Amino acid sequence: MNPLRLAGVAEVAELLGVSRQQVHRLASREDFPAPVANLVAGRVWLLVEVEQWGREHAGRRPGRPETPKPT
């Protein structure tokens, strides 16, 4: 059995490599997956749909550039 995998704002942010604030901006786009639920704690998405969206938009993700790590 394939378990239903859900993701909140923090998980989506980590998956896409953006801030939580950027997830809220992305969620307002027409091409971003619709949440499956709006809970008191926030929106929840199907992880598989967000992963697919991320693959389709790889390299085109808006947000802050990655901060170089000190060596």
N, C-alpha and C positions, 0 to 999 in steps of 0.2 A: 504494500500500500504506500502511495506517495503522500506524505503529510502536507497539509496546506501550510505554506510558508508565508508569513505575514511580516511586514516591515513598517515601523513607524518612522517619523521624521529623522531621528538619530541614525537609524540603520540605513535609510536611503542616503543620507548625507555621507556616511562612511563608504557605502557602496560606490557612489558616484564621485567621491573625492571632492565634495563641496561642503560649504557650511550649512547649518540647519536653516539659517535665514535664506540661503540660496535655494534650498528645497522648497520653501514656501513660494518663492518666485517662480520656480520651475513648475510647481503644481498649478499655477494659474495659466500656464500655456495650454493651448488647445490640443497639442500633440502629446502631452504628458499623460500617462495612465490616470484614470479616475480612481480615487480611493474607493475601497470596498466598504469602508465604514468611517464615520466621523464620530469619534468617542470624545468624552470629556477630556481625556489625555491628549487628544489630537487625531489627526487622520492616519489611516492604516491602508497600506497598499499590498497587493499581491506581489511578492518578491520577484516571481518569474516575469511579471509584466515590466517592472522597473529594470530588471536585468536586461530584458530585450530592448527597452528604450535606450538604456545606456550603451548597448552594443551599436545600435543604429546611429547614435549621436556621438560616438567615440571621437575624440579629437576636436569636437565642436562644443564642448561643454563650457558654458559661461562660468565665471567666478574668478576668484583671486588666483594668480599664478602660484605655483607651489614654492614655498620658502626653502631655499637651499639649506641643507643641514651642515652645521659646522664640522670641519674635519680635524 
